[in-house]
Amino acid sequence: MGGKPFSKQMLYKLLHNRVYRGEIPHKGQFHPGTHEPIIDQALWDAAHTIIAQNNRQRASETWQRRQPEALLLGLFYTADGEKYQPAFTRKPNGKCYRYYVPNRKVRFGADASLAGRVPAEPIEQMVLTQVHAALMSPEMVQSIWDVAREKYPELTEPEVVLPLRQMGQVWAQLFPAERQRIVQLLVDRVTLREEGIEITWRDTGWHALAGEMRPGMIGAELLELEQQESGAEVAA
């Protein structure tokens, strides 16, 4: 006999309706019924094991999509100029390990590049530390103020310097996506050398950061936070 094929929705309802297990609902509870089940316990358990696994997988994929992109995406190079790209491996226990891998290894195999893969978290933390140090540097703050004074003469020095100081102080508490945005704004290139990393700064990025100190931008919020904290210290 021809019939209508099962849709995903129909199959989902079938595999979640305990009536098909030979049970009947009563006051929010299910009890053994007098009718014959059309799904036996083994099939029910197997199906729900698969459903649970699929739900965990979907949750994991959703979590991955919500994460910011790799901090050094498009910025990270080997000493001989080969670009790294982000990659990850997932263990059977579900734990994810992130790396940066030379492009040639990804495209042509493990022997295509002399450079090895680099664990992502340590190298990203090194870059974040150097960006933080730059934001806290009096020389860099003075440089940003010089740019801001020239491009935005309506700004006063406290309106620029205090938010920059506050940004440095709350750096570790910024959302990962915001720290990534600032890194992408300020850094032109990160080169991995034997002695460590070398950062090439993006001059236009520091100029753009100076522009963010204007009213209505992130600098205004940081200035307000700085003033609130200063007021609280005076009151104490």
PyMOL commands that set and color helices and strands:
alter all, ss='L'
color gray80, all
select helices_A, chain A and resi 8-16+18-21+41-66+103-108+110-112+120-136+138-151+157-169+171-173+176-186+203-211+218-235
alter helices_A, ss='H'
color red, helices_A
select strands_A, chain A and resi 23-26+29-32+76-78+84-90+96-102+118-119+187-193+196-201
alter strands_A, ss='S'
color yellow, strands_A
deselect
rebuild
show_as cartoon
